[in-house]
């Protein structure tokens, strides 16, 4: 089975190299999108697998559709490079927490279907994030934040945009089957248009897109181990080792250079 890893990165490049080391297996190809706002390119390398830092880069912003646009650039680059059974969308602060053998065996069981990790939908979340139009969310300043909230308040008196295509929510980080990536790319413009001027749409996009394309994905809660603190993923430490291993998840997030002792222990456990 051939795997393409599609990585979105904008910082923590030492951590990114540790992730590349874990994925550095013959047959693996890693595609990296580095945020266009990054001016100094990191030196990255792989010895056994193939590494492609894609040339077309997008300025990405938290909460903005630009994150999905960068994912499409990664999918397009990977498809033009070769054919893969699975395309795994991950961040540069992910880490593989199972052995390569276990990783392969999990995806054999998925039988060529895309895999999504379910997320909880909070009250009024769809209405606010997708049903309203969002402006001023890029490069937010105090003034932009006030204008953004003011426009949202005005829209309370207006009809919502169509949200009938939003029925579920999943982690942005997912594993896509070969045939599904082809369909997504073929329908890219239409799908992106549905999420113009939305907020944090990355968690709603993939389940909606696959559903609209008639694709039946597998919902699997052991794709990624993550611990949220006040709506943000917490940086994992050595104290999290048992929880990560006991979770049975394939990947974990979020790591940085302060997590290297944890990464070393994970590598000893998985013999990476």
ABEGO torsion letter per residue (X at the ends): XBBBBBBBBABGAAAAAAAAAAABBBGBBBBBBBBAABABBBBBBBAABBBBBBABBBBBBBGBAAAAAAAAAAAAAAAAAEBBABBBBBBAABBBABBAAAAAAAAAAAGGBBBBBBBBBBBGAAAAAAABBBBGABGBBAAAAAAAAAAAAAAAABBBBBAAABABBBBABBBBBAAAAAAAAAAAAAAAAAABGBBGAAAAAAAAAAAAAGBBBBBBAAABBBBBBGGBBBBBBAAAAAAAAAAGBABBOBBBAAAAAAAAAAAAAAGX
